[in-house]
């Protein structure tokens, strides 16, 4: 009999807990297996998922709701999820960026396909206030795109259920730029997420940086929850701190990159804030030899502005993929 790698078993159990922890209700083994494959790149049969669920039940980390509904994560399971195997979670954000870029099928010429999105949840009673707060941010262009999707309580966005009492909002994620360049044969190194300071309506410098490969949490979520942004001020006065990402591309690919960025901008995806030259710093961040730096706007900037106004948000950055044609202009949402 083949020897079972106990550490691999623990990784698979942790991934199952992550899937259940992100769900608004109980899930069956079939759904769990599909989400493990789509979101984490883990191939497990339904039988293997049921085996792991049995182990998790025995440890009190999951509980069976019913035969039809499946399992739900327990309070003990959520606690385990937040503390277990932190070394395995380091680099999770970087891995997720690469996975979503690969899975995206968005075609900048045909304007269709699956596009990476962030999902945010607002309490039903606060959603209209959130829309009013976010409107100036979208108008100022402090976003990746003004294309969004909204789902009512009980609905779903990109396969992610919207909890009762909440409205879901999907915003385009800057990983769409990674995906577009990847499909054109240009590798992109996603290095940092941070807060970018604006001065006189121009990007100036990064004030905080978190390296993707050394983090177990998404930087944007950290900066929003810590109230480290002043996106509304940046939109109103041209001076403030916004969410931004720092990437590198091969310097020799710059002509192709510029062409692709122009196509994306014509498609309504204008996430590029600044692009440098070979080996030259961009927004005070040094760049590697034979590399060129790119600063991209964070897709959650409008949501950050809502949080600054005291509106409660629950965010899942880089949460999945949605059909580009299913998105609509934010201005149409604001008129309702």
Order of alpha helices (4+ residues) and beta strands (2+ residues): alpha-alpha-alpha-beta-beta-alpha-alpha-alpha-beta-alpha-beta-beta-beta-beta-alpha-beta-beta-alpha-alpha-beta-alpha-beta-beta-alpha-beta-beta-alpha
